[in-house]
Amino acid sequence: MERFIGNIDAKTDIKGRVFVPATFRKILQAAGETHLVLRKDIFQECLILYPASVWNDELSELRSKLNKWDEEEQQVFRQFSLEVEILEMDANGRILIPKKYMQSVKITTDVRFVGLDHTIEIWNREILEKTALSPDTFKNSVKKCLGSK
């Protein structure tokens, strides 16, 4: 599957429906993805949309790293699997974001879709802007991660 790249502003309607940006829809359609899995991010105040095949790969990877006979690890797997919604785009390319998910990341009307590799993040625009690293911090982090040793 092609990677999702870019960020696009959108608006939700009163029911919580939002158009998946056309550039992202084209990638999903080309890959034959008909279902999406929605989950709140573990680390940030945003939602993540996984194409179903990507979600299944993520779940398989997690399962392979956790011992189902260890109580704590089984609980981690259960909670990761439990806190999701399966979504389907309607004929117009919209998805319905359940209210509890919108509330959990403080989304009201204005959202920003962010393509992040094989997933799509959905953010409250104001919160996303507050999470940005300063230019110097970003530069130093990139240098630390990618710089020569």
Backbone as JSON Lines, residues from 0, in Angstrom:
{"i":0,"aa":"M","n":[0.84,-1.18,0.0],"ca":[0.0,0.0,0.0],"c":[0.89,1.24,0.0]}
{"i":1,"aa":"E","n":[0.45,2.21,-0.78],"ca":[1.12,3.5,-0.79],"c":[1.05,4.15,0.58]}
{"i":2,"aa":"R","n":[1.98,5.02,0.86],"ca":[1.97,5.73,2.15],"c":[1.08,6.96,2.07]}
{"i":3,"aa":"F","n":[0.45,7.27,3.2],"ca":[-0.35,8.49,3.3],"c":[0.61,9.62,3.62]}
{"i":4,"aa":"I","n":[0.54,10.69,2.84],"ca":[1.42,11.83,3.02],"c":[0.59,13.11,2.95]}
{"i":5,"aa":"G","n":[0.91,14.05,3.8],"ca":[0.27,15.36,3.75],"c":[-0.66,15.59,4.93]}
{"i":6,"aa":"N","n":[-1.16,16.81,4.98],"ca":[-2.13,17.17,6.0],"c":[-3.2,18.05,5.38]}
{"i":7,"aa":"I","n":[-4.42,17.73,5.74],"ca":[-5.57,18.38,5.1],"c":[-6.58,18.76,6.17]}
{"i":8,"aa":"D","n":[-7.03,20.0,6.13],"ca":[-8.04,20.48,7.05],"c":[-9.43,20.06,6.57]}
{"i":9,"aa":"A","n":[-10.3,19.78,7.53],"ca":[-11.68,19.39,7.21],"c":[-12.58,19.83,8.36]}
{"i":10,"aa":"K","n":[-13.87,19.67,8.15],"ca":[-14.86,20.0,9.18],"c":[-15.79,18.82,9.36]}
{"i":11,"aa":"T","n":[-16.14,18.56,10.62],"ca":[-17.14,17.54,10.9],"c":[-18.52,18.21,10.87]}
{"i":12,"aa":"D","n":[-19.53,17.42,10.57],"ca":[-20.89,17.97,10.65],"c":[-21.45,17.7,12.03]}
{"i":13,"aa":"I","n":[-22.68,18.09,12.25],"ca":[-23.31,17.98,13.56],"c":[-23.39,16.54,14.06]}
{"i":14,"aa":"K","n":[-23.43,15.58,13.14],"ca":[-23.52,14.16,13.52],"c":[-22.14,13.52,13.73]}
{"i":15,"aa":"G","n":[-21.07,14.26,13.43],"ca":[-19.73,13.71,13.57],"c":[-19.2,13.08,12.3]}
{"i":16,"aa":"R","n":[-19.87,13.35,11.17],"ca":[-19.39,12.83,9.89],"c":[-18.35,13.79,9.32]}
{"i":17,"aa":"V","n":[-17.37,13.21,8.64],"ca":[-16.32,14.01,8.02],"c":[-15.89,13.3,6.74]}
{"i":18,"aa":"F","n":[-15.57,14.1,5.72],"ca":[-15.07,13.55,4.47],"c":[-13.62,13.13,4.65]}
{"i":19,"aa":"V","n":[-13.3,11.9,4.29],"ca":[-11.91,11.48,4.23],"c":[-11.32,12.2,3.02]}
{"i":20,"aa":"P","n":[-10.19,12.9,3.19],"ca":[-9.63,13.65,2.06],"c":[-9.46,12.79,0.82]}
{"i":21,"aa":"A","n":[-9.74,13.39,-0.32],"ca":[-9.72,12.66,-1.6],"c":[-8.39,11.96,-1.86]}
{"i":22,"aa":"T","n":[-7.27,12.61,-1.52],"ca":[-5.97,11.98,-1.76],"c":[-5.82,10.69,-0.95]}
{"i":23,"aa":"F","n":[-6.36,10.68,0.26],"ca":[-6.29,9.48,1.09],"c":[-7.3,8.43,0.61]}
{"i":24,"aa":"R","n":[-8.48,8.89,0.17],"ca":[-9.49,7.95,-0.35],"c":[-8.96,7.21,-1.56]}
{"i":25,"aa":"K","n":[-8.25,7.91,-2.43],"ca":[-7.7,7.27,-3.63],"c":[-6.73,6.15,-3.27]}
{"i":26,"aa":"I","n":[-5.91,6.38,-2.28],"ca":[-4.96,5.35,-1.83],"c":[-5.72,4.15,-1.27]}
{"i":27,"aa":"L","n":[-6.74,4.42,-0.45],"ca":[-7.54,3.34,0.13],"c":[-8.24,2.53,-0.96]}
{"i":28,"aa":"Q","n":[-8.85,3.23,-1.93],"ca":[-9.56,2.55,-3.01],"c":[-8.61,1.73,-3.88]}
{"i":29,"aa":"A","n":[-7.43,2.28,-4.18],"ca":[-6.46,1.56,-5.0],"c":[-5.99,0.29,-4.31]}
{"i":30,"aa":"A","n":[-5.96,0.32,-2.98],"ca":[-5.53,-0.85,-2.22],"c":[-6.69,-1.81,-1.93]}
{"i":31,"aa":"G","n":[-7.9,-1.43,-2.35],"ca":[-9.07,-2.29,-2.11],"c":[-9.52,-2.31,-0.67]}
{"i":32,"aa":"E","n":[-9.18,-1.25,0.07],"ca":[-9.57,-1.18,1.49],"c":[-11.0,-0.65,1.61]}
{"i":33,"aa":"T","n":[-11.88,-1.45,2.19],"ca":[-13.27,-1.03,2.35],"c":[-13.61,-0.68,3.79]}
{"i":34,"aa":"H","n":[-12.81,-1.15,4.72],"ca":[-13.05,-0.87,6.14],"c":[-11.85,-0.19,6.77]}
{"i":35,"aa":"L","n":[-12.15,0.65,7.74],"ca":[-11.11,1.34,8.5],"c":[-11.31,1.02,9.98]}
{"i":36,"aa":"V","n":[-10.23,1.03,10.71],"ca":[-10.3,0.81,12.15],"c":[-9.87,2.11,12.83]}
{"i":37,"aa":"L","n":[-10.69,2.59,13.74],"ca":[-10.44,3.85,14.45],"c":[-10.05,3.54,15.88]}
{"i":38,"aa":"R","n":[-9.01,4.21,16.34],"ca":[-8.54,4.03,17.72],"c":[-7.94,5.34,18.18]}
{"i":39,"aa":"K","n":[-8.08,5.63,19.46],"ca":[-7.39,6.78,20.04],"c":[-5.92,6.41,20.16]}
{"i":40,"aa":"D","n":[-5.05,7.37,19.83],"ca":[-3.62,7.12,19.94],"c":[-3.25,6.91,21.41]}
{"i":41,"aa":"I","n":[-2.27,6.08,21.64],"ca":[-1.81,5.78,23.0],"c":[-1.05,6.96,23.6]}
{"i":42,"aa":"F","n":[-0.27,7.68,22.77],"ca":[0.63,8.7,23.29],"c":[0.15,10.13,23.09]}
{"i":43,"aa":"Q","n":[-0.64,10.38,22.06],"ca":[-1.05,11.74,21.72],"c":[-2.57,11.88,21.77]}
{"i":44,"aa":"E","n":[-3.02,13.14,21.8],"ca":[-4.45,13.43,21.8],"c":[-4.97,13.5,20.37]}
{"i":45,"aa":"C","n":[-4.96,12.35,19.7],"ca":[-5.47,12.29,18.34],"c":[-6.07,10.91,18.11]}
{"i":46,"aa":"L","n":[-6.78,10.79,17.0],"ca":[-7.34,9.51,16.59],"c":[-6.5,8.96,15.46]}
{"i":47,"aa":"I","n":[-6.45,7.64,15.34],"ca":[-5.72,7.01,14.25],"c":[-6.69,6.17,13.45]}
{"i":48,"aa":"L","n":[-6.65,6.35,12.13],"ca":[-7.4,5.51,11.19],"c":[-6.43,4.52,10.56]}
{"i":49,"aa":"Y","n":[-6.73,3.26,10.74],"ca":[-5.93,2.2,10.13],"c":[-6.75,1.57,9.0]}
{"i":50,"aa":"P","n":[-6.2,1.43,7.81],"ca":[-6.86,0.54,6.85],"c":[-6.92,-0.84,7.5]}
{"i":51,"aa":"A","n":[-7.96,-1.6,7.22],"ca":[-8.15,-2.89,7.91],"c":[-6.93,-3.8,7.79]}
{"i":52,"aa":"S","n":[-6.31,-3.85,6.63],"ca":[-5.14,-4.73,6.47],"c":[-3.97,-4.27,7.33]}
{"i":53,"aa":"V","n":[-3.79,-2.96,7.48],"ca":[-2.72,-2.43,8.31],"c":[-3.01,-2.73,9.78]}
{"i":54,"aa":"W","n":[-4.27,-2.57,10.17],"ca":[-4.67,-2.9,11.54],"c":[-4.38,-4.37,11.84]}
{"i":55,"aa":"N","n":[-4.74,-5.24,10.92],"ca":[-4.51,-6.67,11.14],"c":[-3.02,-6.97,11.27]}
{"i":56,"aa":"D","n":[-2.18,-6.31,10.49],"ca":[-0.73,-6.49,10.62],"c":[-0.23,-5.99,11.98]}
{"i":57,"aa":"E","n":[-0.73,-4.83,12.41],"ca":[-0.33,-4.28,13.72],"c":[-0.74,-5.23,14.85]}
{"i":58,"aa":"L","n":[-1.96,-5.73,14.76],"ca":[-2.45,-6.64,15.79],"c":[-1.64,-7.93,15.82]}
{"i":59,"aa":"S","n":[-1.29,-8.44,14.65],"ca":[-0.47,-9.65,14.57],"c":[0.92,-9.41,15.17]}
{"i":60,"aa":"E","n":[1.49,-8.25,14.88],"ca":[2.8,-7.93,15.44],"c":[2.74,-7.84,16.97]}
{"i":61,"aa":"L","n":[1.72,-7.17,17.47],"ca":[1.56,-7.06,18.92],"c":[1.37,-8.44,19.55]}
{"i":62,"aa":"R","n":[0.51,-9.25,18.94],"ca":[0.24,-10.59,19.46],"c":[1.53,-11.41,19.53]}
{"i":63,"aa":"S","n":[2.38,-11.26,18.51],"ca":[3.62,-12.04,18.45],"c":[4.6,-11.63,19.55]}
{"i":64,"aa":"K","n":[4.46,-10.42,20.07],"ca":[5.38,-9.93,21.09],"c":[4.84,-10.13,22.51]}
{"i":65,"aa":"L","n":[3.59,-10.51,22.62],"ca":[2.99,-10.68,23.95],"c":[2.67,-12.15,24.2]}
{"i":66,"aa":"N","n":[2.9,-12.56,25.41],"ca":[2.6,-13.92,25.83],"c":[1.15,-13.99,26.3]}
{"i":67,"aa":"K","n":[0.33,-14.75,25.59],"ca":[-1.09,-14.81,25.99],"c":[-1.29,-15.56,27.3]}
{"i":68,"aa":"W","n":[-0.24,-16.18,27.81],"ca":[-0.33,-16.88,29.1],"c":[0.18,-16.03,30.25]}
{"i":69,"aa":"D","n":[0.55,-14.78,29.95],"ca":[0.95,-13.83,30.98],"c":[-0.23,-12.88,31.19]}
{"i":70,"aa":"E","n":[-0.71,-12.81,32.4],"ca":[-1.94,-12.06,32.69],"c":[-1.83,-10.58,32.28]}
{"i":71,"aa":"E","n":[-0.74,-9.94,32.63],"ca":[-0.58,-8.52,32.3],"c":[-0.49,-8.31,30.79]}
{"i":72,"aa":"E","n":[0.28,-9.15,30.11],"ca":[0.42,-9.02,28.68],"c":[-0.88,-9.31,27.95]}
{"i":73,"aa":"Q","n":[-1.65,-10.26,28.46],"ca":[-2.95,-10.55,27.86],"c":[-3.9,-9.35,28.04]}
{"i":74,"aa":"Q","n":[-3.8,-8.68,29.18],"ca":[-4.63,-7.5,29.43],"c":[-4.25,-6.36,28.47]}
{"i":75,"aa":"V","n":[-2.96,-6.2,28.22],"ca":[-2.51,-5.17,27.28],"c":[-3.09,-5.46,25.89]}
{"i":76,"aa":"F","n":[-3.0,-6.71,25.46],"ca":[-3.53,-7.08,24.14],"c":[-5.04,-6.85,24.09]}
{"i":77,"aa":"R","n":[-5.73,-7.24,25.14],"ca":[-7.18,-7.08,25.2],"c":[-7.56,-5.61,25.1]}
{"i":78,"aa":"Q","n":[-6.88,-4.77,25.89],"ca":[-7.24,-3.36,25.9],"c":[-6.92,-2.7,24.55]}
{"i":79,"aa":"F","n":[-5.8,-3.08,23.95],"ca":[-5.46,-2.53,22.63],"c":[-6.52,-2.91,21.6]}
{"i":80,"aa":"S","n":[-7.01,-4.14,21.69],"ca":[-8.0,-4.65,20.74],"c":[-9.41,-4.13,21.03]}
{"i":81,"aa":"L","n":[-9.68,-3.88,22.29],"ca":[-11.02,-3.52,22.73],"c":[-11.41,-2.09,22.37]}
{"i":82,"aa":"E","n":[-10.47,-1.19,22.41],"ca":[-10.77,0.23,22.28],"c":[-10.72,0.71,20.83]}
{"i":83,"aa":"V","n":[-11.47,0.01,19.96],"ca":[-11.5,0.36,18.54],"c":[-12.93,0.38,18.02]}
{"i":84,"aa":"E","n":[-13.09,1.04,16.89],"ca":[-14.35,1.04,16.15],"c":[-14.04,0.69,14.71]}
{"i":85,"aa":"I","n":[-14.85,-0.15,14.11],"ca":[-14.71,-0.45,12.69],"c":[-15.61,0.51,11.93]}
{"i":86,"aa":"L","n":[-15.02,1.22,10.98],"ca":[-15.75,2.23,10.2],"c":[-15.75,1.85,8.73]}
{"i":87,"aa":"E","n":[-16.75,2.35,8.06],"ca":[-16.84,2.18,6.62],"c":[-17.19,3.53,6.01]}
{"i":88,"aa":"M","n":[-16.52,3.88,4.93],"ca":[-16.85,5.13,4.26],"c":[-18.19,4.97,3.55]}
{"i":89,"aa":"D","n":[-19.02,6.02,3.61],"ca":[-20.27,5.97,2.86],"c":[-19.98,6.27,1.39]}
{"i":90,"aa":"A","n":[-21.03,6.28,0.58],"ca":[-20.87,6.48,-0.87],"c":[-20.25,7.83,-1.21]}
{"i":91,"aa":"N","n":[-20.36,8.79,-0.29],"ca":[-19.78,10.12,-0.52],"c":[-18.36,10.26,0.01]}
{"i":92,"aa":"G","n":[-17.82,9.2,0.63],"ca":[-16.47,9.26,1.15],"c":[-16.37,9.8,2.56]}
{"i":93,"aa":"R","n":[-17.49,9.74,3.29],"ca":[-17.49,10.22,4.67],"c":[-17.4,9.05,5.64]}
{"i":94,"aa":"I","n":[-16.84,9.35,6.81],"ca":[-16.89,8.4,7.92],"c":[-17.61,9.07,9.08]}
{"i":95,"aa":"L","n":[-18.18,8.28,9.93],"ca":[-18.84,8.79,11.13],"c":[-17.93,8.51,12.31]}
{"i":96,"aa":"I","n":[-17.45,9.57,12.94],"ca":[-16.6,9.42,14.13],"c":[-17.52,9.39,15.34]}
{"i":97,"aa":"P","n":[-17.55,8.28,16.08],"ca":[-18.42,8.22,17.26],"c":[-18.09,9.34,18.25]}
{"i":98,"aa":"K","n":[-19.13,9.85,18.89],"ca":[-19.01,11.0,19.81],"c":[-17.95,10.76,20.89]}
{"i":99,"aa":"K","n":[-17.9,9.54,21.45],"ca":[-16.94,9.3,22.55],"c":[-15.5,9.49,22.08]}
{"i":100,"aa":"Y","n":[-15.23,9.19,20.83],"ca":[-13.88,9.39,20.3],"c":[-13.62,10.87,20.06]}
{"i":101,"aa":"M","n":[-14.61,11.57,19.54],"ca":[-14.45,13.01,19.32],"c":[-14.19,13.71,20.65]}
{"i":102,"aa":"Q","n":[-14.94,13.33,21.67],"ca":[-14.77,13.95,22.98],"c":[-13.42,13.62,23.59]}
{"i":103,"aa":"S","n":[-12.94,12.4,23.37],"ca":[-11.68,11.98,23.99],"c":[-10.47,12.77,23.48]}
{"i":104,"aa":"V","n":[-10.58,13.36,22.29],"ca":[-9.47,14.15,21.73],"c":[-9.88,15.6,21.47]}
{"i":105,"aa":"K","n":[-11.0,15.99,22.05],"ca":[-11.49,17.38,22.01],"c":[-11.74,17.89,20.59]}
{"i":106,"aa":"I","n":[-12.28,17.03,19.75],"ca":[-12.66,17.45,18.4],"c":[-14.08,17.99,18.45]}
{"i":107,"aa":"T","n":[-14.26,19.18,17.9],"ca":[-15.61,19.73,17.78],"c":[-15.97,19.8,16.3]}
{"i":108,"aa":"T","n":[-15.43,20.77,15.61],"ca":[-15.75,20.93,14.19],"c":[-14.52,20.85,13.3]}
{"i":109,"aa":"D","n":[-13.5,21.65,13.62],"ca":[-12.31,21.74,12.78],"c":[-11.34,20.61,13.09]}
{"i":110,"aa":"V","n":[-10.98,19.85,12.06],"ca":[-10.02,18.76,12.23],"c":[-8.92,18.87,11.18]}
{"i":111,"aa":"R","n":[-7.85,18.2,11.45],"ca":[-6.77,18.08,10.46],"c":[-6.43,16.61,10.32]}
{"i":112,"aa":"F","n":[-6.49,16.15,9.08],"ca":[-6.05,14.79,8.75],"c":[-4.55,14.85,8.47]}
{"i":113,"aa":"V","n":[-3.8,13.95,9.07],"ca":[-2.35,13.91,8.86],"c":[-1.99,12.52,8.38]}
{"i":114,"aa":"G","n":[-1.43,12.44,7.17],"ca":[-0.96,11.16,6.65],"c":[0.33,10.8,7.34]}
{"i":115,"aa":"L","n":[0.38,9.64,7.95],"ca":[1.55,9.23,8.7],"c":[1.88,7.78,8.34]}
{"i":116,"aa":"D","n":[2.61,7.63,7.25],"ca":[3.04,6.33,6.78],"c":[1.82,5.53,6.3]}
{"i":117,"aa":"H","n":[1.47,4.46,6.99],"ca":[0.35,3.62,6.55],"c":[-0.93,3.87,7.36]}
{"i":118,"aa":"T","n":[-0.93,4.94,8.15],"ca":[-2.11,5.31,8.92],"c":[-2.42,6.78,8.7]}
{"i":119,"aa":"I","n":[-3.61,7.17,9.16],"ca":[-4.05,8.56,9.06],"c":[-4.43,9.02,10.46]}
{"i":120,"aa":"E","n":[-3.85,10.14,10.88],"ca":[-4.22,10.71,12.17],"c":[-5.3,11.76,11.96]}
{"i":121,"aa":"I","n":[-6.18,11.88,12.95],"ca":[-7.22,12.92,12.94],"c":[-7.03,13.74,14.21]}
{"i":122,"aa":"W","n":[-6.78,15.02,14.03],"ca":[-6.45,15.91,15.14],"c":[-7.45,17.06,15.26]}
{"i":123,"aa":"N","n":[-7.61,17.55,16.48],"ca":[-8.13,18.89,16.72],"c":[-7.0,19.79,16.25]}
{"i":124,"aa":"R","n":[-7.25,20.7,15.33],"ca":[-6.18,21.51,14.73],"c":[-5.37,22.28,15.77]}
{"i":125,"aa":"E","n":[-6.04,22.85,16.74],"ca":[-5.34,23.65,17.75],"c":[-4.41,22.78,18.59]}
{"i":126,"aa":"I","n":[-4.85,21.6,18.94],"ca":[-4.01,20.7,19.74],"c":[-2.79,20.27,18.94]}
{"i":127,"aa":"L","n":[-2.98,19.96,17.66],"ca":[-1.85,19.55,16.82],"c":[-0.79,20.64,16.78]}
{"i":128,"aa":"E","n":[-1.21,21.88,16.6],"ca":[-0.26,22.98,16.51],"c":[0.52,23.14,17.8]}
{"i":129,"aa":"K","n":[-0.09,22.84,18.94],"ca":[0.6,22.95,20.23],"c":[1.64,21.85,20.43]}
{"i":130,"aa":"T","n":[1.52,20.74,19.71],"ca":[2.45,19.63,19.89],"c":[3.72,19.77,19.05]}
{"i":131,"aa":"A","n":[3.75,20.74,18.15],"ca":[4.9,20.89,17.25],"c":[6.16,21.22,18.05]}
{"i":132,"aa":"L","n":[7.25,20.6,17.65],"ca":[8.55,20.89,18.25],"c":[9.06,22.22,17.73]}
{"i":133,"aa":"S","n":[9.87,22.89,18.53],"ca":[10.51,24.11,18.04],"c":[11.47,23.72,16.91]}
{"i":134,"aa":"P","n":[11.79,24.64,16.02],"ca":[12.72,24.31,14.93],"c":[14.05,23.73,15.43]}
{"i":135,"aa":"D","n":[14.61,24.3,16.49],"ca":[15.88,23.79,17.02],"c":[15.74,22.39,17.6]}
{"i":136,"aa":"T","n":[14.68,22.17,18.35],"ca":[14.46,20.84,18.94],"c":[14.27,19.81,17.84]}
{"i":137,"aa":"F","n":[13.5,20.17,16.81],"ca":[13.28,19.26,15.7],"c":[14.6,18.95,14.99]}
{"i":138,"aa":"K","n":[15.37,19.98,14.7],"ca":[16.66,19.81,14.01],"c":[17.57,18.89,14.83]}
{"i":139,"aa":"N","n":[17.65,19.14,16.13],"ca":[18.53,18.33,16.97],"c":[18.04,16.89,17.09]}
{"i":140,"aa":"S","n":[16.74,16.69,17.12],"ca":[16.19,15.34,17.19],"c":[16.47,14.56,15.91]}
{"i":141,"aa":"V","n":[16.29,15.22,14.76],"ca":[16.59,14.57,13.49],"c":[18.07,14.22,13.41]}
{"i":142,"aa":"K","n":[18.9,15.17,13.81],"ca":[20.35,14.95,13.8],"c":[20.71,13.77,14.7]}
{"i":143,"aa":"K","n":[20.1,13.7,15.87],"ca":[20.39,12.61,16.82],"c":[19.95,11.27,16.23]}
{"i":144,"aa":"C","n":[18.77,11.24,15.61],"ca":[18.24,9.98,15.06],"c":[18.94,9.55,13.79]}
{"i":145,"aa":"L","n":[19.28,10.49,12.92],"ca":[19.78,10.16,11.6],"c":[21.23,10.53,11.35]}
{"i":146,"aa":"G","n":[21.81,11.31,12.25],"ca":[23.19,11.76,12.06],"c":[24.18,10.62,12.06]}
{"i":147,"aa":"S","n":[25.31,10.87,11.46],"ca":[26.34,9.82,11.4],"c":[26.97,9.65,12.78]}
{"i":148,"aa":"K","n":[27.46,8.43,13.0],"ca":[28.07,8.12,14.31],"c":[29.56,8.25,14.25]}
